[in-house]
């Protein structure tokens, strides 16, 4: 509870400063690998969509039907302005409430790392449940195990994550086949990106 409140408050304060920081990141190789596996005009959930920039905006421009969720009021309000072609809801990732098999793809970047790691297995199972059979998942997680409250861009923030091997095993256990898992360094930060496909049956 305290950890999540710190994260929510932090992102409410950061607002568009966070957008500028994330636009510096160059993860398009991973994002393009994700979109290349989706059907044309497919439906995508951006889980932890922030201000909608750059991910949701990119997906809309690529012709996908995009829904974004975030638990920060500031972020959701900004996303609705920044990306009018997508639909945004205030919602926690670990309380996702969409019908089973709603989406062709789920993408979650720089979000799960802020949620207590004991919830991560539940989150991956939720992602699996809302994906169609054969649906695609792309997540960025941490490159090492770590849990800490610390400063981020001048606000209090919380991080919590397992090492990549543990995270990939949680994703597999949730009903996915791993396409790739690799460390990517951008803007002086290193994250582990996992692309996975939901079982077809």
N, C-alpha and C positions, 0 to 999 in steps of 0.2 A: 504494500500500500504506500509506504513512505517513498520507496524507490520510484514507483510510477508517478507519484505526485511531483517528485523532483524533476523527472523527465518532462512531464506535461508543462510544468511551470517554466522550465528552461526553454522549451520550444515556443511557448507563448511569448516569451521575452525576445527570443532571437528573431522570429518573423522572417522578413526578407533578407536579413543578413545571412541566414542559413542558405537561402537560395543562391546567393552570390558565391558562397563557399562551395556548394555542390556543383555549380555550373563549371567550376574549374576541373572537376574530376573527369577523367577520360576512360570510361568503362564501356564505350560503345561496341567494342569487340564482343563483350559478353552479352550486352543487350541485343545486338544484332544476331547473335547465335540463338538467343531466345525467340526473337520475332521470326526468324527463318523457319522455325518449326511450327509456327501457328498457322491456322487457316486464314486465307484472305478475309479481311473484315471481321476477324474473330473477336470474341469478347475477352477482355483482360481486366483482372483486378490488380490495382496498384495498392499494396497493403503497407501503410505507412507512407502515404503519398506526399506528405509535407505540403509545400506551396504549389505542387503540381509541376514544378520545373526542376530538372529537365525531363524526368521520365514520362509522366502522364502527357505532357505536351508533345513529346516525341512520338508516343504511341498514337495519339489522335492524328497527328500529321501523317503518320504512316497508314491511316485508314482503319484503325482498330476501334472497336466500341469499348470505351474505357470507363471503369468505375474506380474511384479512389476512396480510401478510408484513412482517417487519422483521428487521434483522440485529442488533438490540440485545436481549440476553437480558432485561434489565430491562423493556424496553418490551413484549416478547411476554408475559412473565409477568403484567404489569399488565393487558394487554389481555384475557387469558383470564379475569381476575377481573371486569374492568369490563364486558365484553360477552360473557357466556356463550352468547349466541345465535349467535355467529359462531365460525369456526374460524381459529386463528392458527398460523402456522409461522415458525420462524426461517429466513430466506432472504434473500440479497442480491437487490436489484432487477435487477442486471445478470447474475444467474445463475438467472433464473426457470426453474422446472422443472415446468411443467404441460403436459398434452396440448394439441395444436393445437385451437383453437376451443372452449376450455373455458368462456369467459365471455361474457355479454352486455355487460358493461361493465367498464372498468378506470378507477379513480380514483387519482391520486397527487398528494398535496398536501404542499408544503414538504419534499419528499424528494429529488427529482432535483437540486435546487440544491446538495446536499452531495456529489454524486458527480462525479469529474473529468469535465470536459465532453467529452473525447475518447471517453468511453463513452456519451454521450447518444444518438447515432445507433443504437447497438446496442440500447439500452434501448427506444427507440420501435419498433424492428423486433420485439423480443421481445413488446412489448405487442400489436402487430399480429398476431403469430402465435397468441397465446392467445385472441384475440377471435374470436367467431363472425362470419361475413360480415355486414356492416352494423352490427357492434358499435360501442359508444360509448366514447370516451376523454375524460377530463377531467384536465388536469394544471395545476398552478401552477408557474410557473417565474419567472425573474427579469425585471425590467423594464429591465435594462441588463447589458452584458457585464462580468464581474468574476470574479477568482479570488484568494482570499486566505485565510490563516489569521488568525483574530481571536477575541476574547472574545465569548461569547454567554451571558448570564445567569450569568456567573461561571465558565464552563468554556471550555476551548479548543475551537474549532470551525473547520470548513473549508467554504468556499463556492466553487463553480465553475460558471459559466454563460455562455452566449452571450447576445447581444441577442435580443429577441423575434423579429425578422425571420428570423434564422438558425435559431432554435428551430422556428419555424413551418415553415420550409423542410425541416428534418430530419423533422418529423412528416409533411409531405406526401410526402417521398421514401420514407418507410417504408410508404406505401400508405393514407394517410388523406386525407379531404376535410375541410377546416377549416370548422366551423360558425361559430365566432367566436374572436377573439383580442383580449383587452382588458385594460388595466391596471386593477387594483382596489386601492384603499388602505383598509386596515383596521388599527386600533390603531397608527397611525403608520407602518405598513409598507406598501410598495407591491410587488405582485407582478403578473405577467402570467398570465392564465388562458386556456387554450386548450381549446375543446371541438371534438372532431373525430369523424368517423364513418369506420370502416373500409369500404373498397370492398366492394360486395355480392357480387362474384364474384372 
